[in-house]
Amino acid sequence: MITTSLIETTGAEPVTIDDVKTYCHIDNDDEDVLIPAMITAARQYAEHKTNRKLVAATYEIVSEDGGEIIIPITPCLELLSVKVDDEDITDTSLFKYIPSAMGGEPIFATFTPQDGFPDGTITLRVSVGMCNEAVKQWILVRVNNWYEQRATFGIGPNFHEFHYDFVDALLDTVTYFGKF
């Protein structure tokens, strides 16, 4: 059985309040409380649509089964530490680590113990999260649309009136289709 836990978020949102203000032509501070919430909501929605983490973070993966571990978080960019039963494993010849690819194969990072790797509960710390310019643009467009429609949403229009097909295409190059 593999468990994953978020240890800490180490990165900031992919776009800033100033980025949004410039993109949306906002020249006052009246919406400085609303805009960060919209940025976070847009980023979380993009993470859901793409099946990948967009903000840098550290996760812990624990496996009690031994053997190869397929790390179920994308993109998994770096292996920070390896422990077996709370003992640090620093000899990299004892395991093989293949990080996630960005927009290609492999979709998931893998950790494979090699000959001589000790038995026990394996604990990995990994660095995840990456956001490219297309995703940042998608977030800006999405926040702009929400910002422009904020009064209308309070009344409760039909969301099907808003089509995002052209915007969602910005996410296609980083989307892992289907749930894993």
Order of alpha helices (4+ residues) and beta strands (2+ residues): beta-alpha-alpha-beta-beta-beta-beta-beta-beta-beta-alpha-alpha-alpha
